[in-house]
Amino acid sequence: MKRFLGATFLRGLALAGALTVSGVQAQEPSQATIEALLPELEKQIAAGMKAFSVPGVALGIVHDDKLIYAKGFGVKAQGKPEAVGAETLFQVGSTTKAFLGVTLAQAVDAGRVGWNDPVIDHHPAFQLSDPWITRDFRVLDLAAQRSGLTPYVNDALALLGFDKATLIRSMRVAPQTGAFRSDFRYLNIPHIVGGEIVAKANGTPSWFASLKRGVLDPLGMASTSASAEAIEKATDHATGHRLDAAPVAVPFHPSFPYAHGPAGGLNSNVPDMAKWLRLQLGRGIFDGKVVVSEEHLDVTWTPRVAMNERTSYAVGWIISATPRGRVIWHNGGTFGFGAHAGFLPDARTGIVILTNLENSGMADALGMWFYDRVLGNPVVDNIALGAAAAKAKREAALKEAAGFVPGSLAANASALAGTYVSPILGEATITLVNGNLQMKLEATEAIGLLEASRDDPFLFAATLAPVGDFAAPVAMSGGEAFTRLRFEPDNNGRITQLRWLSPELPHLFSRAPAQ
């Protein structure tokens, strides 16, 4: 989920070399031509695992309504011998978004929801900072990534223990940084709202219950689940990893991605995801039965907002134009897994790639290589491009982090202590503990450890304390600061506000009067 934009940019780079080829449609491949690619594909997998430090991969290829290749590579957990198999479960991250699109399409098929219905007619709690956009925000917009809001806004609230209702309510303070329906902005929380609308329309207790009844059961996707508990209980599952000097295992936890539900909360494996691709390639028909109408499935494939000159976002899918055919795909990234699922609608061919390392681009690089080989596009070294992009992204993150230089706590830091109140997040209590400032979010009991800046006595970096149920989120994120914050004085020099400075967590707390 969170590791999306870098890989999307890489997709544009990978296709750039193909622009000199005349725009002709490739012939539909045969199973034999795809199977002829497999030896080189397996070499690419090996090269990618080495270049990206990925412990394990599972990959499947669908052609002409059947799974023709399924294989695992590497290990389920770094430093342990158990091998990944074709049926090993992984988190699939934001490839989940296309599943939301189909459940919305099914609700439209049933006449319970309309694509152009105002969201507030179905979910009045959905409010944005701009009243006009709130009124005009349609069901289709929820999964079309064209809101114009700050990318990834308020996603991290789940890691701080806030519930689904708070995540939805937090959209009221999300800054409008782009033009509504004109600028691509990647979000997750609106998908939660979409899932709520589907569940209410179908009379089910949750979005996943609707998905199971309407998609998973008809397709026989019995291994697909939507909770940390479910994947942990499965006998054949991979362990997720984040990349430090080497891959570091991370725990499963309800806060991410599962709290985001339809935005990225599914666990699945190659055989199940292959059935999902067969439904797409069958244009809504699976084993002779209509699961979703072609008319409304096509709505989810239709470009809605441009990402660059060759790539657009649809509804849970990315649509890329190549000289010899279009590609419909999406990737997924969680703190421990990276995934890619996509297909060539005019070549009846699809691929799913699941990895147990946070999404740094390997799955996309392999997907791009495969599409170009099947379509006959020019040869591009996608693995090398992807590895270089991932390295540049890591270096940029380190440089950004180095911009904050820790310093000593000011002698008058006790003046910052007190209670600060946010209309969305409730009370934040600042206290001085053993010579250091702490921030306790009273609604969730999360504790932020505040590290002072050397250059600004009012500027701090906040990291989540690994206490109680928050130990797992800290392990998942590697203990990175979740925001920088500033205490703001009024004209008389009295501290009256506490402002979170992360663009993704744009919250303002007002100081409560002393009791």
NORHU-V56304 format. One line per field, one symbol per residue. phi: phi as a letter, one per 20 degrees, with the letter a starting at -180 (. if undefined). A space follows every 50 residues. Layout:
BEGIN
phi->???
END
This chain:
BEGIN
phi->.feeffffffgfffegfefeeffdfffffdffffffefgfffffffffff fdmefbbccccdblmbedbbbdcmcfbgncefefdfdfecfdlfffgffg gfffffffgemebdgeffgffdbfffcdfefffgfefdggfgddlcfneg gmgmgfgffenfegffgfffffdffeecegmcdfbecdfgfffgffffff femdfbfffffffecfffemefeebbbffffffffcceeecdedfbfdfc eebgfbeffelfereedbbfgffffffffffelndclndfebffgeffgf eegdbfdbfcccddcncdddedfcqecdbbdbcdfccccbcabdfeclcb bccccdcgfdofffffffgfffffenfgfcefffffffffffffffffff fffedfbefffefffefqdccdfddnecdecdclnceccdeffcmfdded dfefdbfddbdddfffdlfeffgfffemmffeaeccedeefenefcbcde efgecedcdeffgfe
END
